[in-house]
Amino acid sequence: NKKMSELKVQQDKVAELEQNFQLSVKKAERLQEQQELAKVQLIRAEKLVSGLANESERWKLTAANLEEDLKNLVGNILVAAGSIAYLGPFTSDFRKSLLGKWITKIR
């Protein structure tokens, strides 16, 4: 009877160890899944940062172009208004000639 109780104790220990092993295996699988997810997220983050760096360069160029357009805004408006008001009845060649003269004087 004593041997049976010792066997039962040992079987209980084995069952507990097996349960702990199964829990550890499940935990390892979850950690592996989290690691894979983290790798994917890291790759996506790197792509995003790279894209934002490229976008930054594009915005700098756009800002520089807008600065230049702002400097020329008054002259562009003057040429456009003059073209609408005065150049309608003339031929295409004469319009081009007048526009060239106006732009030269404005600069």
Disulfide bonds with the S-S distance in Angstrom:
none
